[in-house]
Structure formats: C-alpha cells, structure tokens
Amino acid sequence: MPTPLDVLAFAAHPDDVELSAGGTMALLANQGYKTGIVDLTKGQLGSRGTPELRLQEANAASKILGVSERVNLGMEDGNITNDEENRLKIIQVTRTYRPHIVLVNAPIDRHPDHPKAANLVKDALFYAGLIKIETHDAEGNPQSPWRPDHILHYMQTTPFEPTLIVDVSDTWETRTTALKAFASQFFNTGYSAGEDEPETFISNPAFFEWIEARARTYGHMIGANFGEPFLYNQGPIAVSDLVSTLSLKKAFK
Ligand SMILES: [Zn+2]
C-alpha cells in the first residue's frame, strides 16, 4: 500500500503545479512532508511539444521538486468533464494517497480547463468521503473512504485576493529549475521548436519575467522575496497560537 501523502496537488495540465505552486511543493519536501502531483490530462492540446515529451518533462520536474508520487489520469485535454468516470478516477487516487491537504487550479481562470478541473476535484473529494461509493486499489482491494481536510487553489493567470501567501524565497531557484524542465512549454534556449510549433503565451521570454514579478509582488506583501498566493474557500483558518502565527508576517521591507 502506498505511503500516505501530506499534500497532494491536482492539475488540469502537466506544468500547472510547477508554474503556480512549485515553490510551495519544493518547500514542503524540504520540510520533510510527503507530496504528490496528479495531472488530470497529458496536455494533448498543447501548442508545443508532444504528450510523451510532456510526461518525461513532468517526471524530471517532480524529481527536482522532491515530489514522491506523480500520476497522470489520462483525461481528455480541452474536455475535462465532471462526470462519474472522472470523479471515480479522482476518488481512487485520493483514497490511495490519503492526503490531508489538496492543492488545485483556481475556480476562475483564463484557461477554461482550470476552473473545470477545480470543480471536478472539489466535487470528487467530497464523494471520496462517502462509504457507499466503492472503489478499488491497483490490486483490486476495496478502498476505505477518505476526504482531505483542506483545499487550496493556486493562482495561474487570473488574479484573486489570496487567503494566504507561502514564503517561497528559499525554494524559488529550485522551482525555476523545475519549470525549465518543461523545455517544450516555456522559453528555453536549449529547445528548438518545430516549424509548426508557434510561440505561445507561455513560451515567450517575457512570460518568465512576469511570473517572477508577480511572485515578488506577493512576496513583498508578506515581507519576503518571493511568495505563492493561495485561495481557501472553507471559511476561517483556525489559529491556536496567535503570536507565533502572526510573527511570521514580517513588516514590509
Ligand atoms: Zn493549465
């Protein structure tokens, strides 16, 4: 039986997590937490590279981020539907890894697949806790119900007012290295794009600069060099030690 994970990150496409929560994933691994990434699709509709190449790139990125498990659920890119088949895939993987915290795409974003993934995962996580929904592990054994305690949405293109910002100053470099493992997707001098592969929104060198500027902006809000913002929609977050929690919030530099 696989080791339970502390944090499991779901993504519509391979590279979504690296782009928006890579610093957080690397930080969690450094702190000794077990992490995993579940990509819903292989990114078949991506304008550059192939699904096989993106799979190799994803595995290379996982190693850099210290991710223990990476799974691809093989859903249809551009057509992520909230149906029973897809929910069962997510329920099965959730019951396998039994995470306490789940990261997923934002409920509103530029790419239509991102909110679809967010809603599908949110619904499936609720059903994963119901005993009468039966699933089986890879060996055919029945799985016990499991509902993660917390869902956090990471920020991609469309900004939102973050509930919390993770200080990723210590892992920013690692996260950038992981992102560059997706050589076909982002600007990379070592990748020669095919003739029919256009420059895209994310393959332009300015895109990296924008991503860094945003991480610096959110980092600045918490007095850090780099920050990754998250949205939490499950009400207030409990605090047991007010002084300790607020002491993390540094003054503006
Ligand atoms: Zn995406």
Boltz pocket constraint, residues with backbone or C-beta under 6 A from the ligand:
constraints:
  - pocket:
      binder: B
      contacts: [[A, 12], [A, 13], [A, 16], [A, 111], [A, 114]]
      max_distance: 6.0
